[in-house]
């Protein structure tokens, strides 16, 4: 399924809740709430990851996001990831 078909579906359906249900039935998509439960993080954090482009294959709707099923949780870039703190020289 290419992006032009998805864009056409998004533009042709007026009610967002109906659009989400149509896309979820037609494709393997999950909502940010479902991804939050699967990944063990908050809904808001999933939305922030989507907005920052850290989730692969995410589709933006009018007011929400659709995430492909099976998408792995992105790495948490906020942590220092084991880096040693800088030592101030005297």
PEWOVEN-V894803 format. One record per run of one state. SS is the DSSP state (H for helix, E for strand, L for the rest). FROM is the first residue (numbers start at 0). LEN is the number of residues. If there is no record, write none. Layout:
SS:FROM:LEN, SS:FROM:LEN
This chain:
L:0:2, H:2:10, L:12:3, H:15:11, L:26:2, E:28:2, L:30:1, H:31:8, L:39:3, H:42:9, L:51:7, E:58:2, L:60:4, E:64:4, L:68:22
